[in-house]
């Protein structure tokens, strides 16, 4: 199964948004530790946005 997405973004509230830190981290293959690439590194601000989006979803907004 192949899929693609913009590795510089985080998925929050049903949308792909740029990570607020601008940093990335290595995405490793768990079976052998090889590098699969880099993904956006979320931070506290991204977490706050995700929690807010989840609350809005639960509140029906």
PyMOL Python script that loads the backbone (N, CA, C, O; Angstrom):
from pymol import cmd

cmd.read_pdbstr("""\
ATOM      1  N   UNK A   1       0.854  -1.173   0.000  1.00  0.00           N
ATOM      2  CA  UNK A   1       0.000   0.000   0.000  1.00  0.00           C
ATOM      3  C   UNK A   1       0.902   1.238   0.000  1.00  0.00           C
ATOM      4  O   UNK A   1       1.736   1.407   0.890  1.00  0.00           O
ATOM      5  N   UNK A   2       0.732   2.068  -0.967  1.00  0.00           N
ATOM      6  CA  UNK A   2       1.530   3.286  -1.058  1.00  0.00           C
ATOM      7  C   UNK A   2       0.626   4.495  -0.892  1.00  0.00           C
ATOM      8  O   UNK A   2      -0.491   4.525  -1.409  1.00  0.00           O
ATOM      9  N   UNK A   3       1.112   5.474  -0.177  1.00  0.00           N
ATOM     10  CA  UNK A   3       0.382   6.727  -0.030  1.00  0.00           C
ATOM     11  C   UNK A   3       1.401   7.847   0.080  1.00  0.00           C
ATOM     12  O   UNK A   3       2.574   7.611   0.371  1.00  0.00           O
ATOM     13  N   UNK A   4       0.951   9.041  -0.150  1.00  0.00           N
ATOM     14  CA  UNK A   4       1.879  10.164  -0.043  1.00  0.00           C
ATOM     15  C   UNK A   4       1.206  11.301   0.714  1.00  0.00           C
ATOM     16  O   UNK A   4      -0.015  11.454   0.684  1.00  0.00           O
ATOM     17  N   UNK A   5       2.010  12.075   1.375  1.00  0.00           N
ATOM     18  CA  UNK A   5       1.542  13.259   2.075  1.00  0.00           C
ATOM     19  C   UNK A   5       2.714  14.215   2.193  1.00  0.00           C
ATOM     20  O   UNK A   5       3.869  13.828   2.011  1.00  0.00           O
ATOM     21  N   UNK A   6       2.411  15.454   2.496  1.00  0.00           N
ATOM     22  CA  UNK A   6       3.440  16.472   2.643  1.00  0.00           C
ATOM     23  C   UNK A   6       4.080  16.316   4.013  1.00  0.00           C
ATOM     24  O   UNK A   6       3.463  16.627   5.032  1.00  0.00           O
ATOM     25  N   UNK A   7       5.302  15.840   4.037  1.00  0.00           N
ATOM     26  CA  UNK A   7       5.994  15.539   5.291  1.00  0.00           C
ATOM     27  C   UNK A   7       6.326  16.778   6.116  1.00  0.00           C
ATOM     28  O   UNK A   7       6.766  16.652   7.259  1.00  0.00           O
ATOM     29  N   UNK A   8       6.127  17.959   5.565  1.00  0.00           N
ATOM     30  CA  UNK A   8       6.421  19.182   6.312  1.00  0.00           C
ATOM     31  C   UNK A   8       5.189  19.689   7.062  1.00  0.00           C
ATOM     32  O   UNK A   8       5.229  20.758   7.671  1.00  0.00           O
ATOM     33  N   UNK A   9       4.096  18.926   7.020  1.00  0.00           N
ATOM     34  CA  UNK A   9       2.841  19.366   7.641  1.00  0.00           C
ATOM     35  C   UNK A   9       2.368  18.374   8.694  1.00  0.00           C
ATOM     36  O   UNK A   9       2.768  17.209   8.706  1.00  0.00           O
ATOM     37  N   UNK A  10       1.503  18.870   9.581  1.00  0.00           N
ATOM     38  CA  UNK A  10       0.868  18.042  10.602  1.00  0.00           C
ATOM     39  C   UNK A  10      -0.634  18.032  10.337  1.00  0.00           C
ATOM     40  O   UNK A  10      -1.183  19.010   9.829  1.00  0.00           O
ATOM     41  N   UNK A  11      -1.296  16.934  10.678  1.00  0.00           N
ATOM     42  CA  UNK A  11      -2.727  16.785  10.430  1.00  0.00           C
ATOM     43  C   UNK A  11      -3.486  17.160  11.688  1.00  0.00           C
ATOM     44  O   UNK A  11      -3.451  16.430  12.678  1.00  0.00           O
ATOM     45  N   UNK A  12      -4.174  18.296  11.654  1.00  0.00           N
ATOM     46  CA  UNK A  12      -4.908  18.806  12.815  1.00  0.00           C
ATOM     47  C   UNK A  12      -6.284  19.274  12.355  1.00  0.00           C
ATOM     48  O   UNK A  12      -6.398  20.043  11.400  1.00  0.00           O
ATOM     49  N   UNK A  13      -7.308  18.816  13.024  1.00  0.00           N
ATOM     50  CA  UNK A  13      -8.661  19.267  12.724  1.00  0.00           C
ATOM     51  C   UNK A  13      -9.106  18.956  11.310  1.00  0.00           C
ATOM     52  O   UNK A  13      -9.869  19.715  10.713  1.00  0.00           O
ATOM     53  N   UNK A  14      -8.630  17.834  10.768  1.00  0.00           N
ATOM     54  CA  UNK A  14      -9.031  17.442   9.424  1.00  0.00           C
ATOM     55  C   UNK A  14      -8.307  18.169   8.307  1.00  0.00           C
ATOM     56  O   UNK A  14      -8.682  18.057   7.139  1.00  0.00           O
ATOM     57  N   UNK A  15      -7.261  18.921   8.668  1.00  0.00           N
ATOM     58  CA  UNK A  15      -6.508  19.674   7.651  1.00  0.00           C
ATOM     59  C   UNK A  15      -5.006  19.448   7.855  1.00  0.00           C
ATOM     60  O   UNK A  15      -4.542  19.228   8.974  1.00  0.00           O
ATOM     61  N   UNK A  16      -4.270  19.506   6.762  1.00  0.00           N
ATOM     62  CA  UNK A  16      -2.812  19.456   6.829  1.00  0.00           C
ATOM     63  C   UNK A  16      -2.311  20.885   7.001  1.00  0.00           C
ATOM     64  O   UNK A  16      -2.534  21.735   6.139  1.00  0.00           O
ATOM     65  N   UNK A  17      -1.646  21.143   8.098  1.00  0.00           N
ATOM     66  CA  UNK A  17      -1.135  22.476   8.422  1.00  0.00           C
ATOM     67  C   UNK A  17       0.376  22.429   8.557  1.00  0.00           C
ATOM     68  O   UNK A  17       0.932  21.386   8.901  1.00  0.00           O
ATOM     69  N   UNK A  18       1.053  23.548   8.290  1.00  0.00           N
ATOM     70  CA  UNK A  18       2.503  23.557   8.521  1.00  0.00           C
ATOM     71  C   UNK A  18       2.783  23.427  10.017  1.00  0.00           C
ATOM     72  O   UNK A  18       2.101  24.050  10.831  1.00  0.00           O
ATOM     73  N   UNK A  19       3.768  22.633  10.381  1.00  0.00           N
ATOM     74  CA  UNK A  19       4.169  22.531  11.782  1.00  0.00           C
ATOM     75  C   UNK A  19       4.676  23.882  12.272  1.00  0.00           C
ATOM     76  O   UNK A  19       5.414  24.562  11.559  1.00  0.00           O
ATOM     77  N   UNK A  20       4.290  24.272  13.471  1.00  0.00           N
ATOM     78  CA  UNK A  20       4.658  25.604  13.949  1.00  0.00           C
ATOM     79  C   UNK A  20       6.140  25.719  14.280  1.00  0.00           C
ATOM     80  O   UNK A  20       6.684  26.823  14.276  1.00  0.00           O
ATOM     81  N   UNK A  21       6.805  24.600  14.567  1.00  0.00           N
ATOM     82  CA  UNK A  21       8.225  24.660  14.921  1.00  0.00           C
ATOM     83  C   UNK A  21       9.124  24.772  13.693  1.00  0.00           C
ATOM     84  O   UNK A  21      10.237  25.290  13.782  1.00  0.00           O
ATOM     85  N   UNK A  22       8.645  24.292  12.554  1.00  0.00           N
ATOM     86  CA  UNK A  22       9.485  24.263  11.361  1.00  0.00           C
ATOM     87  C   UNK A  22      10.549  23.177  11.421  1.00  0.00           C
ATOM     88  O   UNK A  22      11.370  23.070  10.509  1.00  0.00           O
ATOM     89  N   UNK A  23      10.550  22.372  12.473  1.00  0.00           N
ATOM     90  CA  UNK A  23      11.552  21.318  12.626  1.00  0.00           C
ATOM     91  C   UNK A  23      11.018  19.990  12.097  1.00  0.00           C
ATOM     92  O   UNK A  23       9.814  19.822  11.906  1.00  0.00           O
ATOM     93  N   UNK A  24      11.920  19.068  11.867  1.00  0.00           N
ATOM     94  CA  UNK A  24      11.552  17.731  11.421  1.00  0.00           C
ATOM     95  C   UNK A  24      12.212  16.702  12.332  1.00  0.00           C
ATOM     96  O   UNK A  24      13.106  17.020  13.116  1.00  0.00           O
ATOM     97  N   UNK A  25      11.752  15.476  12.209  1.00  0.00           N
ATOM     98  CA  UNK A  25      12.414  14.364  12.892  1.00  0.00           C
ATOM     99  C   UNK A  25      12.453  13.182  11.953  1.00  0.00           C
ATOM    100  O   UNK A  25      11.652  13.080  11.024  1.00  0.00           O
ATOM    101  N   UNK A  26      13.404  12.279  12.207  1.00  0.00           N
ATOM    102  CA  UNK A  26      13.568  11.110  11.355  1.00  0.00           C
ATOM    103  C   UNK A  26      12.412  10.147  11.541  1.00  0.00           C
ATOM    104  O   UNK A  26      11.980   9.888  12.664  1.00  0.00           O
ATOM    105  N   UNK A  27      11.918   9.622  10.442  1.00  0.00           N
ATOM    106  CA  UNK A  27      10.912   8.572  10.449  1.00  0.00           C
ATOM    107  C   UNK A  27      11.659   7.274  10.168  1.00  0.00           C
ATOM    108  O   UNK A  27      12.213   7.084   9.086  1.00  0.00           O
ATOM    109  N   UNK A  28      11.665   6.379  11.163  1.00  0.00           N
ATOM    110  CA  UNK A  28      12.446   5.148  11.058  1.00  0.00           C
ATOM    111  C   UNK A  28      11.554   3.944  10.827  1.00  0.00           C
ATOM    112  O   UNK A  28      10.439   3.860  11.342  1.00  0.00           O
ATOM    113  N   UNK A  29      12.070   3.015  10.040  1.00  0.00           N
ATOM    114  CA  UNK A  29      11.402   1.747   9.808  1.00  0.00           C
ATOM    115  C   UNK A  29      11.563   0.910  11.079  1.00  0.00           C
ATOM    116  O   UNK A  29      12.690   0.588  11.456  1.00  0.00           O
ATOM    117  N   UNK A  30      10.469   0.553  11.742  1.00  0.00           N
ATOM    118  CA  UNK A  30      10.597  -0.181  13.005  1.00  0.00           C
ATOM    119  C   UNK A  30      11.175  -1.587  12.858  1.00  0.00           C
ATOM    120  O   UNK A  30      11.665  -2.160  13.831  1.00  0.00           O
ATOM    121  N   UNK A  31      11.120  -2.145  11.649  1.00  0.00           N
ATOM    122  CA  UNK A  31      11.615  -3.510  11.472  1.00  0.00           C
ATOM    123  C   UNK A  31      13.129  -3.584  11.388  1.00  0.00           C
ATOM    124  O   UNK A  31      13.724  -4.594  11.763  1.00  0.00           O
ATOM    125  N   UNK A  32      13.762  -2.512  10.894  1.00  0.00           N
ATOM    126  CA  UNK A  32      15.219  -2.585  10.752  1.00  0.00           C
ATOM    127  C   UNK A  32      15.953  -1.293  11.141  1.00  0.00           C
ATOM    128  O   UNK A  32      17.180  -1.235  11.070  1.00  0.00           O
ATOM    129  N   UNK A  33      15.215  -0.274  11.545  1.00  0.00           N
ATOM    130  CA  UNK A  33      15.845   0.971  11.988  1.00  0.00           C
ATOM    131  C   UNK A  33      16.326   1.869  10.866  1.00  0.00           C
ATOM    132  O   UNK A  33      16.934   2.908  11.126  1.00  0.00           O
ATOM    133  N   UNK A  34      16.066   1.489   9.620  1.00  0.00           N
ATOM    134  CA  UNK A  34      16.514   2.326   8.502  1.00  0.00           C
ATOM    135  C   UNK A  34      15.641   3.582   8.393  1.00  0.00           C
ATOM    136  O   UNK A  34      14.485   3.594   8.818  1.00  0.00           O
ATOM    137  N   UNK A  35      16.208   4.605   7.828  1.00  0.00           N
ATOM    138  CA  UNK A  35      15.488   5.870   7.681  1.00  0.00           C
ATOM    139  C   UNK A  35      14.535   5.807   6.495  1.00  0.00           C
ATOM    140  O   UNK A  35      14.918   5.429   5.388  1.00  0.00           O
ATOM    141  N   UNK A  36      13.272   6.190   6.755  1.00  0.00           N
ATOM    142  CA  UNK A  36      12.277   6.269   5.695  1.00  0.00           C
ATOM    143  C   UNK A  36      12.133   7.698   5.184  1.00  0.00           C
ATOM    144  O   UNK A  36      11.543   7.929   4.129  1.00  0.00           O
ATOM    145  N   UNK A  37      12.672   8.652   5.933  1.00  0.00           N
ATOM    146  CA  UNK A  37      12.580  10.059   5.560  1.00  0.00           C
ATOM    147  C   UNK A  37      12.433  10.919   6.802  1.00  0.00           C
ATOM    148  O   UNK A  37      12.800  10.512   7.904  1.00  0.00           O
ATOM    149  N   UNK A  38      11.897  12.104   6.610  1.00  0.00           N
ATOM    150  CA  UNK A  38      11.669  13.034   7.712  1.00  0.00           C
ATOM    151  C   UNK A  38      10.212  13.463   7.719  1.00  0.00           C
ATOM    152  O   UNK A  38       9.566  13.536   6.673  1.00  0.00           O
ATOM    153  N   UNK A  39       9.703  13.743   8.911  1.00  0.00           N
ATOM    154  CA  UNK A  39       8.347  14.237   9.064  1.00  0.00           C
ATOM    155  C   UNK A  39       8.367  15.486   9.938  1.00  0.00           C
ATOM    156  O   UNK A  39       9.329  15.732  10.666  1.00  0.00           O
ATOM    157  N   UNK A  40       7.299  16.267   9.858  1.00  0.00           N
ATOM    158  CA  UNK A  40       7.197  17.483  10.669  1.00  0.00           C
ATOM    159  C   UNK A  40       7.221  17.111  12.148  1.00  0.00           C
ATOM    160  O   UNK A  40       6.602  16.134  12.569  1.00  0.00           O
ATOM    161  N   UNK A  41       7.937  17.899  12.917  1.00  0.00           N
ATOM    162  CA  UNK A  41       7.992  17.691  14.362  1.00  0.00           C
ATOM    163  C   UNK A  41       7.041  18.670  15.031  1.00  0.00           C
ATOM    164  O   UNK A  41       7.285  19.877  15.053  1.00  0.00           O
ATOM    165  N   UNK A  42       5.965  18.142  15.571  1.00  0.00           N
ATOM    166  CA  UNK A  42       5.025  18.987  16.289  1.00  0.00           C
ATOM    167  C   UNK A  42       5.617  19.467  17.602  1.00  0.00           C
ATOM    168  O   UNK A  42       6.567  18.878  18.118  1.00  0.00           O
ATOM    169  N   UNK A  43       5.056  20.527  18.133  1.00  0.00           N
ATOM    170  CA  UNK A  43       5.504  21.040  19.427  1.00  0.00           C
ATOM    171  C   UNK A  43       4.273  21.381  20.265  1.00  0.00           C
ATOM    172  O   UNK A  43       3.153  21.040  19.887  1.00  0.00           O
ATOM    173  N   UNK A  44       4.472  22.042  21.382  1.00  0.00           N
ATOM    174  CA  UNK A  44       3.371  22.353  22.301  1.00  0.00           C
ATOM    175  C   UNK A  44       2.275  23.170  21.624  1.00  0.00           C
ATOM    176  O   UNK A  44       1.093  22.964  21.899  1.00  0.00           O
ATOM    177  N   UNK A  45       2.650  24.084  20.751  1.00  0.00           N
ATOM    178  CA  UNK A  45       1.646  24.894  20.057  1.00  0.00           C
ATOM    179  C   UNK A  45       0.778  24.018  19.149  1.00  0.00           C
ATOM    180  O   UNK A  45      -0.435  24.212  19.075  1.00  0.00           O
ATOM    181  N   UNK A  46       1.395  23.058  18.461  1.00  0.00           N
ATOM    182  CA  UNK A  46       0.642  22.126  17.621  1.00  0.00           C
ATOM    183  C   UNK A  46      -0.295  21.273  18.478  1.00  0.00           C
ATOM    184  O   UNK A  46      -1.430  21.005  18.082  1.00  0.00           O
ATOM    185  N   UNK A  47       0.173  20.853  19.638  1.00  0.00           N
ATOM    186  CA  UNK A  47      -0.670  20.071  20.547  1.00  0.00           C
ATOM    187  C   UNK A  47      -1.872  20.893  20.995  1.00  0.00           C
ATOM    188  O   UNK A  47      -2.996  20.391  21.022  1.00  0.00           O
ATOM    189  N   UNK A  48      -1.639  22.148  21.345  1.00  0.00           N
ATOM    190  CA  UNK A  48      -2.749  23.022  21.746  1.00  0.00           C
ATOM    191  C   UNK A  48      -3.772  23.163  20.624  1.00  0.00           C
ATOM    192  O   UNK A  48      -4.978  23.133  20.872  1.00  0.00           O
ATOM    193  N   UNK A  49      -3.294  23.317  19.388  1.00  0.00           N
ATOM    194  CA  UNK A  49      -4.198  23.418  18.236  1.00  0.00           C
ATOM    195  C   UNK A  49      -4.994  22.122  18.058  1.00  0.00           C
ATOM    196  O   UNK A  49      -6.189  22.159  17.765  1.00  0.00           O
ATOM    197  N   UNK A  50      -4.328  20.979  18.234  1.00  0.00           N
ATOM    198  CA  UNK A  50      -5.008  19.688  18.080  1.00  0.00           C
ATOM    199  C   UNK A  50      -6.053  19.482  19.173  1.00  0.00           C
ATOM    200  O   UNK A  50      -7.150  18.999  18.895  1.00  0.00           O
ATOM    201  N   UNK A  51      -5.725  19.841  20.403  1.00  0.00           N
ATOM    202  CA  UNK A  51      -6.676  19.697  21.503  1.00  0.00           C
ATOM    203  C   UNK A  51      -7.878  20.612  21.275  1.00  0.00           C
ATOM    204  O   UNK A  51      -9.019  20.209  21.501  1.00  0.00           O
ATOM    205  N   UNK A  52      -7.625  21.828  20.832  1.00  0.00           N
ATOM    206  CA  UNK A  52      -8.708  22.765  20.545  1.00  0.00           C
ATOM    207  C   UNK A  52      -9.610  22.228  19.431  1.00  0.00           C
ATOM    208  O   UNK A  52     -10.834  22.324  19.519  1.00  0.00           O
ATOM    209  N   UNK A  53      -9.008  21.669  18.391  1.00  0.00           N
ATOM    210  CA  UNK A  53      -9.790  21.100  17.287  1.00  0.00           C
ATOM    211  C   UNK A  53     -10.624  19.920  17.774  1.00  0.00           C
ATOM    212  O   UNK A  53     -11.770  19.754  17.355  1.00  0.00           O
ATOM    213  N   UNK A  54     -10.059  19.105  18.651  1.00  0.00           N
ATOM    214  CA  UNK A  54     -10.804  17.960  19.186  1.00  0.00           C
ATOM    215  C   UNK A  54     -11.974  18.442  20.045  1.00  0.00           C
ATOM    216  O   UNK A  54     -13.073  17.893  19.964  1.00  0.00           O
ATOM    217  N   UNK A  55     -11.740  19.454  20.855  1.00  0.00           N
ATOM    218  CA  UNK A  55     -12.824  19.997  21.692  1.00  0.00           C
ATOM    219  C   UNK A  55     -13.941  20.544  20.811  1.00  0.00           C
ATOM    220  O   UNK A  55     -15.119  20.280  21.055  1.00  0.00           O
ATOM    221  N   UNK A  56     -13.565  21.312  19.780  1.00  0.00           N
ATOM    222  CA  UNK A  56     -14.565  21.873  18.861  1.00  0.00           C
ATOM    223  C   UNK A  56     -15.374  20.758  18.211  1.00  0.00           C
ATOM    224  O   UNK A  56     -16.587  20.881  18.044  1.00  0.00           O
ATOM    225  N   UNK A  57     -14.703  19.674  17.845  1.00  0.00           N
ATOM    226  CA  UNK A  57     -15.380  18.554  17.208  1.00  0.00           C
ATOM    227  C   UNK A  57     -16.382  17.910  18.165  1.00  0.00           C
ATOM    228  O   UNK A  57     -17.503  17.583  17.775  1.00  0.00           O
ATOM    229  N   UNK A  58     -15.973  17.735  19.409  1.00  0.00           N
ATOM    230  CA  UNK A  58     -16.867  17.134  20.394  1.00  0.00           C
ATOM    231  C   UNK A  58     -18.046  18.039  20.724  1.00  0.00           C
ATOM    232  O   UNK A  58     -19.143  17.568  21.023  1.00  0.00           O
ATOM    233  N   UNK A  59     -17.800  19.360  20.664  1.00  0.00           N
ATOM    234  CA  UNK A  59     -18.861  20.332  20.937  1.00  0.00           C
ATOM    235  C   UNK A  59     -19.757  20.564  19.730  1.00  0.00           C
ATOM    236  O   UNK A  59     -20.743  21.295  19.820  1.00  0.00           O
ATOM    237  N   UNK A  60     -19.418  19.941  18.587  1.00  0.00           N
ATOM    238  CA  UNK A  60     -20.222  20.063  17.381  1.00  0.00           C
ATOM    239  C   UNK A  60     -20.003  21.350  16.622  1.00  0.00           C
ATOM    240  O   UNK A  60     -20.860  21.753  15.835  1.00  0.00           O
ATOM    241  N   UNK A  61     -18.879  22.006  16.838  1.00  0.00           N
ATOM    242  CA  UNK A  61     -18.604  23.266  16.142  1.00  0.00           C
ATOM    243  C   UNK A  61     -17.939  23.029  14.815  1.00  0.00           C
ATOM    244  O   UNK A  61     -17.636  23.982  14.097  1.00  0.00           O
TER     245      UNK A  61
END
""", "prot")
cmd.dss("prot")
cmd.show_as("cartoon", "prot")
cmd.util.cbc("prot")
cmd.orient("prot")
